[in-house]
């Protein structure tokens, strides 16, 4: 039957696309050095979940979430609130789906996360940020 090779090719294509999907999380470095590790991790989790929730119907989000252990998350550092806000504005201008997490009750924007994207679609806007250390 001709169905089998075509289905194998489609499955391989989906696997390749999933492998290329990345969720970028950008945390404020100033907070990362003044807050506890647990609090900082929680900010990243909140932002990543908010972005996945807001864009759960997008095929890339669904593919990423169904990838299980193959999920790729890259955590970057924005130096301060101004840099995080500027990045959010740049992403908005380029119609890149993202969520900014604002910690309450302090009302402090602490983190932002993009929905999962193919890396090459979004990396140009993020390449000036270092990995969070």
C-alpha positions in Angstrom: 0.0 0.0 0.0 1.2 3.5 -0.7 -0.3 4.9 2.6 2.5 3.6 4.8 5.5 5.5 3.2 3.6 8.7 3.1 2.5 8.3 6.8 6.1 7.6 7.8 7.2 10.7 6.0 4.5 12.8 7.7 5.5 11.4 11.1 9.1 12.2 10.5 8.2 15.7 9.4 6.2 16.3 12.6 9.0 14.9 14.8 11.5 17.3 13.1 9.1 20.3 13.6 8.6 19.4 17.2 12.4 19.1 17.8 12.8 22.6 16.5 10.2 24.2 18.8 11.6 26.2 21.7 9.9 28.0 24.5 11.9 31.1 25.5 11.5 32.4 29.1 13.2 35.7 29.9 13.7 36.5 33.6 15.0 39.7 35.2 18.6 39.2 36.3 18.3 41.8 39.0 15.5 39.8 40.6 17.3 36.5 40.0 20.1 37.8 42.2 17.9 39.3 45.0 15.1 36.8 45.3 15.3 33.2 46.5 16.0 30.5 43.9 12.5 29.1 44.5 10.8 32.4 43.9 12.7 32.9 40.7 11.9 29.5 39.4 8.2 30.1 40.2 8.2 33.3 38.1 9.5 31.4 35.1 6.9 28.6 35.6 4.1 31.2 35.9 5.2 33.0 32.7 5.6 29.7 30.7 2.2 28.4 31.8 0.5 31.7 31.1 2.0 31.8 27.6 1.0 28.1 26.9 -2.5 28.8 28.3 -3.1 32.0 26.3 -2.0 30.2 23.1 -3.0 26.6 23.8 -4.9 26.4 20.5 -1.9 27.2 18.4 -0.6 24.0 16.6 3.0 24.8 17.8 1.9 25.0 21.4 0.0 21.6 21.1 3.0 19.9 19.4 5.4 21.3 22.0 3.3 20.2 25.0 2.8 16.8 23.5 6.5 16.3 23.0 7.0 15.3 26.7 10.6 14.9 27.5 11.6 16.4 24.2 10.4 19.9 25.3 13.2 22.6 24.9 13.0 25.6 27.1 15.7 28.4 27.0 15.9 30.7 30.0 17.4 34.1 29.2 18.2 37.1 31.4 17.0 40.6 30.9 19.1 42.9 33.2 16.2 44.9 34.7 12.6 45.9 34.4 13.3 48.4 31.6 15.0 45.8 29.5 12.1 43.3 30.1 9.5 46.0 29.1 11.5 47.0 26.0 11.6 43.4 24.9 7.9 43.0 25.4 7.3 46.0 23.2 9.6 44.7 20.5 7.8 41.3 20.6 4.4 43.1 20.3 5.6 45.1 17.4 6.6 41.9 15.6 3.4 40.1 16.5 5.2 37.5 18.5 2.9 35.8 21.0 4.1 36.2 24.6 2.9 36.8 28.1 4.5 39.1 30.7 4.2 37.8 34.3 3.5 40.5 36.8 4.0 39.4 40.4 1.3 40.4 42.9 0.8 42.1 45.3 4.0 43.9 44.4 2.8 44.6 40.8 6.3 43.9 39.6 6.8 42.6 36.0 9.3 39.8 36.7 9.4 37.6 33.7 8.0 37.0 30.2 7.6 33.9 28.1 6.9 33.3 24.5 4.6 30.5 23.4 6.6 27.7 21.8 8.0 28.8 18.4 10.4 27.4 15.8 13.7 28.9 17.1 14.6 30.7 13.8 11.3 32.7 13.9 12.0 34.4 17.2 15.8 34.1 17.9 16.7 37.3 16.2 14.7 39.3 18.8 16.3 37.4 21.7 20.0 37.0 20.6 21.2 40.0 22.6 20.1 38.3 25.9 22.4 36.0 27.8 21.5 32.7 29.3 20.4 33.1 32.9 23.2 31.9 35.2 
